[in-house]
């Protein structure tokens, strides 16, 4: 009897959501068709834009090198200033209790921003050294000015990559050390490859619940993002020669996330948390 009632409840719930679901699918299908038609009709313009990039690889690389250096300086200075402000706020012992939650929240945000800066830096570095085999020519007597500029830009890219990542790692370590001062129960060194595991083991039940909720929501967001990227790459692959590698990378990341989430969920269930 209980099972029949539950089945009836499921049918009612499905009947309310089913029309909206199929309407959205039809709209997305129509939108996809329009985008595909537009891209196909504008193929000459797309080919022209792609050829501009192909014919000016050195200029594009130099641009991304400059962008890497500028963003690295801006990010580094911004993060250092924010961290020092929080340290000064913490130094006011008589106001610590009132500022505790604020400092924790801002410190967490700062850690997220630093992680994002690392990802952006890797992207800009990859864009800067893209097609290096074709761009880096022998710089000798009679070399063109652009070749010489690219050679210096390439050297600056490597140096900047090491400098900024060192700064970001140093700031991450400072944040971890600061967290351990604020919360003495926290353990783990950022120099330890098993840091994440040791750090998680220090969490209390409330923190683990928080991580679980955040992880699930992040899983949903990343899954939707991967699905959207796959759709875009499929459309692009129909009209532009992008090879299947981008599509393969996105699908591989989505697959890794799905499998990892399933495995870790079962492990957590067996442990009781």
Rosetta blueprint (number, residue, H / E / L):
1 X L
2 X H
3 X H
4 X H
5 X H
6 X H
7 X H
8 X H
9 X H
10 X H
11 X H
12 X H
13 X H
14 X H
15 X H
16 X H
17 X H
18 X H
19 X H
20 X H
21 X H
22 X H
23 X H
24 X H
25 X H
26 X H
27 X H
28 X H
29 X H
30 X H
31 X H
32 X H
33 X H
34 X H
35 X H
36 X H
37 X H
38 X H
39 X H
40 X H
41 X H
42 X L
43 X H
44 X H
45 X H
46 X H
47 X H
48 X H
49 X H
50 X H
51 X H
52 X H
53 X H
54 X H
55 X H
56 X L
57 X H
58 X H
59 X H
60 X H
61 X H
62 X H
63 X H
64 X H
65 X H
66 X H
67 X H
68 X H
69 X H
70 X H
71 X H
72 X H
73 X H
74 X H
75 X H
76 X H
77 X H
78 X H
79 X H
80 X H
81 X H
82 X H
83 X H
84 X H
85 X H
86 X H
87 X H
88 X H
89 X H
90 X H
91 X H
92 X L
93 X H
94 X H
95 X H
96 X H
97 X H
98 X H
99 X H
100 X H
101 X H
102 X H
103 X H
104 X H
105 X H
106 X H
107 X H
108 X H
109 X H
110 X H
111 X H
112 X H
113 X H
114 X H
115 X H
116 X H
117 X H
118 X H
119 X H
120 X H
121 X H
122 X H
123 X H
124 X H
125 X H
126 X H
127 X H
128 X H
129 X L
130 X L
131 X L
132 X H
133 X H
134 X H
135 X H
136 X L
137 X L
138 X L
139 X L
140 X L
141 X L
142 X L
143 X L
144 X L
145 X H
146 X H
147 X H
148 X H
149 X H
150 X H
151 X H
152 X H
153 X H
154 X H
155 X H
156 X H
157 X H
158 X H
159 X H
160 X H
161 X H
162 X H
163 X H
164 X H
165 X H
166 X H
167 X H
168 X H
169 X H
170 X H
171 X H
172 X H
173 X H
174 X H
175 X H
176 X H
177 X H
178 X H
179 X H
180 X H
181 X H
182 X H
183 X L
184 X L
185 X L
186 X L
187 X L
188 X L
189 X L
190 X L
191 X L
192 X L
193 X L
194 X L
195 X H
196 X H
197 X H
198 X H
199 X H
200 X H
201 X H
202 X L
203 X L
204 X L
205 X H
206 X H
207 X H
208 X H
209 X H
210 X H
211 X H
212 X H
213 X H
214 X H
215 X H
216 X H
217 X H
218 X H
219 X H
220 X H
221 X H
222 X H
223 X H
224 X H
225 X H
226 X H
227 X H
228 X H
229 X H
230 X H
231 X H
232 X H
233 X H
234 X H
235 X H
236 X H
237 X H
238 X H
239 X H
240 X L
241 X L
242 X L
243 X L
244 X L
245 X H
246 X H
247 X H
248 X H
249 X H
250 X H
251 X H
252 X H
253 X H
254 X H
255 X H
256 X H
257 X H
258 X H
259 X H
260 X H
261 X H
262 X H
263 X H
264 X H
265 X H
266 X H
267 X H
268 X H
269 X H
270 X H
271 X H
272 X L
273 X L
